[in-house]
Amino acid sequence: MKRHVLNSAADVFVLQSSANKQVALPQKSIDIEMAKVYYNNFYNTRLANGIQNQTKATWFELDGLKNYFNNVIELCANRDIEITRFAFLLGATKKGNRTVLIAPVTYDEKLDLQRAFSLDNDNITYLYRFPGEDHSDVQNFKGLHSTSQSLVLSSSGMVSSAKAIELYNNYHDTILAPNSDKLASDSRFVYYEKGEFENYISFLCEQAQENNIGISGINAIFGAKNDYESEGMFANLVTLFFAPTVEGSKTAVITSFDAPKENVLDLRNDRWDSTKEKALITTMFNRGSGAPPPYHWD
C-alpha cells in the first residue's frame, strides 16, 4: 500500500480504504458515532457559551507514551509497588486551559482506596485523597518539586508531584467552581486497569504498520456523556476518548484505519458534523471508569 502523508496546508489526512478483513479491536473501543456524540456534547455543554476555555484535547507524543508506560511499570516493579490502574487526571492552568496528566494507581491500605501516585525521595506521594473532594489533601510541597523520580506524564513531559497537584486543584478552581450553578459535580479523572491502555497503544502501532500510516501521537479528547436518565449518575459528566494523530500533526485525528478520506476529525472544528463515515476499523478508545462518582473506589 502506498504511504499517505498529511496535507499540511489543509491539516487533513487522507486514508485509502484497505482490503475487507477482520481485525480484533481493543475491548474498550468505541465507534465513530459514539465518539461524535461525546465530542459534540462537550462543545454544546461546556464551550458553546464561551465561558470556559476552548481546549478540546491534550496531545501526547507516541514514543513518549510508550517509554512512559515501560519505564513506570519497570520502576515500580523494581520497588515492589503494585500498579493496579493508570489514571488520566483532569488538570488546568491558572488561566483555565484544560490539560490531562497520566499517573499510576495503587491500592492504599490505610484508606482502603485506589489512589494515583508519584514518587519523591523514594517515598510514595499520593496526588489526592478522595476523587469527590475539591482539592488534593496535600498542602506541604516541601520536597515535591523534583522530577527526578516523577511518575506523572504531561503533554510536555514528566512533571513533579507539586506541579501535578497544582494542575489538579486548578481544574476545580478555574473549570468546575465558576460553573457550579450549571453543573453540581463533574469528573476529575478517568482510569483504566493496568494493561488496557498499553494494549490500545500496541493495537494502534500494529495497525499503523500494517496500513503503512505514520502516527505522531495520541490525543486525549474531551467529551461529555449524554444528559439522559439512562446514564444514571454519569449523565452529562466529562469523559475522555482517545484517537491517534497522523504524522506531522497534533490536530488531524485518524478515526479509522479502514476508511475513506471523510474519516478524519479536525480538532480545530467546534463540532463534528460529517455523517459520511463508513469505517470498519475504529481507532478510538473510551469506556474507562470516571470519578467522581463513585466518591470512593472499590
ChimeraX attribute file (.defattr): number of C-alpha atoms within 10 A of each C-alpha:
attribute: neighborCount
match mode: 1-to-1
recipient: residues
	/A:1	9
	/A:2	9
	/A:3	10
	/A:4	16
	/A:5	15
	/A:6	17
	/A:7	13
	/A:8	11
	/A:9	6
	/A:10	9
	/A:11	17
	/A:12	21
	/A:13	23
	/A:14	18
	/A:15	23
	/A:16	15
	/A:17	15
	/A:18	15
	/A:19	7
	/A:20	9
	/A:21	8
	/A:22	8
	/A:23	11
	/A:24	7
	/A:25	16
	/A:26	19
	/A:27	12
	/A:28	14
	/A:29	19
	/A:30	18
	/A:31	17
	/A:32	23
	/A:33	12
	/A:34	13
	/A:35	24
	/A:36	18
	/A:37	17
	/A:38	24
	/A:39	24
	/A:40	21
	/A:41	23
	/A:42	25
	/A:43	21
	/A:44	14
	/A:45	18
	/A:46	21
	/A:47	17
	/A:48	15
	/A:49	9
	/A:50	9
	/A:51	11
	/A:52	18
	/A:53	15
	/A:54	16
	/A:55	17
	/A:56	22
	/A:57	21
	/A:58	19
	/A:59	23
	/A:60	23
	/A:61	18
	/A:62	19
	/A:63	11
	/A:64	15
	/A:65	20
	/A:66	13
	/A:67	11
	/A:68	19
	/A:69	21
	/A:70	11
	/A:71	13
	/A:72	19
	/A:73	17
	/A:74	13
	/A:75	14
	/A:76	15
	/A:77	12
	/A:78	10
	/A:79	9
	/A:80	9
	/A:81	15
	/A:82	15
	/A:83	20
	/A:84	17
	/A:85	20
	/A:86	24
	/A:87	26
	/A:88	24
	/A:89	26
	/A:90	25
	/A:91	26
	/A:92	24
	/A:93	17
	/A:94	15
	/A:95	12
	/A:96	20
	/A:97	18
	/A:98	23
	/A:99	24
	/A:100	27
	/A:101	24
	/A:102	25
	/A:103	24
	/A:104	26
	/A:105	25
	/A:106	18
	/A:107	19
	/A:108	14
	/A:109	8
	/A:110	6
	/A:111	11
	/A:112	11
	/A:113	16
	/A:114	19
	/A:115	25
	/A:116	28
	/A:117	26
	/A:118	24
	/A:119	20
	/A:120	19
	/A:121	11
	/A:122	9
	/A:123	10
	/A:124	13
	/A:125	18
	/A:126	19
	/A:127	24
	/A:128	19
	/A:129	18
	/A:130	20
	/A:131	20
	/A:132	17
	/A:133	14
	/A:134	18
	/A:135	20
	/A:136	16
	/A:137	14
	/A:138	15
	/A:139	9
	/A:140	8
	/A:141	11
	/A:142	8
	/A:143	11
	/A:144	20
	/A:145	15
	/A:146	17
	/A:147	18
	/A:148	12
	/A:149	19
	/A:150	21
	/A:151	25
	/A:152	27
	/A:153	22
	/A:154	21
	/A:155	18
	/A:156	10
	/A:157	14
	/A:158	21
	/A:159	22
	/A:160	23
	/A:161	27
	/A:162	21
	/A:163	17
	/A:164	28
	/A:165	24
	/A:166	19
	/A:167	24
	/A:168	26
	/A:169	24
	/A:170	24
	/A:171	26
	/A:172	23
	/A:173	19
	/A:174	20
	/A:175	24
	/A:176	21
	/A:177	16
	/A:178	13
	/A:179	16
	/A:180	12
	/A:181	9
	/A:182	11
	/A:183	14
	/A:184	9
	/A:185	20
	/A:186	22
	/A:187	23
	/A:188	26
	/A:189	23
	/A:190	23
	/A:191	23
	/A:192	21
	/A:193	16
	/A:194	18
	/A:195	14
	/A:196	17
	/A:197	21
	/A:198	16
	/A:199	13
	/A:200	21
	/A:201	20
	/A:202	13
	/A:203	17
	/A:204	21
	/A:205	17
	/A:206	12
	/A:207	17
	/A:208	16
	/A:209	12
	/A:210	12
	/A:211	19
	/A:212	13
	/A:213	20
	/A:214	18
	/A:215	22
	/A:216	18
	/A:217	22
	/A:218	25
	/A:219	27
	/A:220	23
	/A:221	23
	/A:222	24
	/A:223	26
	/A:224	26
	/A:225	20
	/A:226	17
	/A:227	15
	/A:228	11
	/A:229	10
	/A:230	9
	/A:231	12
	/A:232	9
	/A:233	13
	/A:234	23
	/A:235	15
	/A:236	23
	/A:237	24
	/A:238	25
	/A:239	27
	/A:240	28
	/A:241	23
	/A:242	24
	/A:243	26
	/A:244	30
	/A:245	27
	/A:246	26
	/A:247	16
	/A:248	16
	/A:249	18
	/A:250	22
	/A:251	23
	/A:252	25
	/A:253	26
	/A:254	27
	/A:255	24
	/A:256	26
	/A:257	22
	/A:258	22
	/A:259	21
	/A:260	17
	/A:261	16
	/A:262	19
	/A:263	24
	/A:264	24
	/A:265	22
	/A:266	19
	/A:267	18
	/A:268	12
	/A:269	10
	/A:270	16
	/A:271	18
	/A:272	18
	/A:273	11
	/A:274	11
	/A:275	11
	/A:276	10
	/A:277	16
	/A:278	14
	/A:279	18
	/A:280	18
	/A:281	22
	/A:282	22
	/A:283	25
	/A:284	26
	/A:285	24
	/A:286	23
	/A:287	15
	/A:288	19
	/A:289	17
	/A:290	23
	/A:291	22
	/A:292	21
	/A:293	17
	/A:294	15
	/A:295	11
	/A:296	16
	/A:297	14
	/A:298	8
